[in-house]
Amino acid sequence: MAAGDKAFWSDIANAINPPLCKLVQQIAGQQTALVTVTDVVLTFGAGSEEIDTHNIHDTVTNNSRVTPNVAGYYRCHVRPILAFNTTVSAIQSWVRKNGAAAERSGNAKPSATTGVNLAGQPFTTILPFNGTTDYVEAGLQFTASANQATNNVAGSLSTFIVEYIRPL
């Protein structure tokens, strides 16, 4: 705010309690038959909302989307995790705004001999949202010789965090 600007209660409330949404894909929400070299949108259904202070995510309708309802800049962080599979040679994380590509991580090159789940490169970016119609989605793309699935083991599940950082 600049000197002489009007202060609204909503501005003060959002400064004290800014919008924050943390989604964790649930074991029952595992996505299967994911196709190689294709952008896969992560979905977050029932039980996935660990935090949603301003009701910006819906677990039923468009459950891949977070729709910020306060105009501003938001930090968007994604960490997709695939179930263990030795055929994956690369995995990449991304976010997109309003269905259009926003930004992507670099490719992570998993070791085929580790026997652990395959995390996409954790990826964070900052994007502006108008507070009404703009939305953001998170996802991954991988290269493999077979279809894959997101992980379904507790403690190692795909995560998407969207947090308000400042007004436009």
Secondary structure, DSSP 8 states (H G I E B T S, - for coil): --TT----HHHHHHHHS--EEEEE--GGG---SB-TTS-EE----TT-EEEETT--B-SSTTTT-B--SS-EEEEEEEE-EE---TTEEEEEEEEEETTEEEEE---B---TTS-S-EE---EEEEEEE-SSS--EEEEEEEEESS-B-B--STTS--EEEEEEEE--
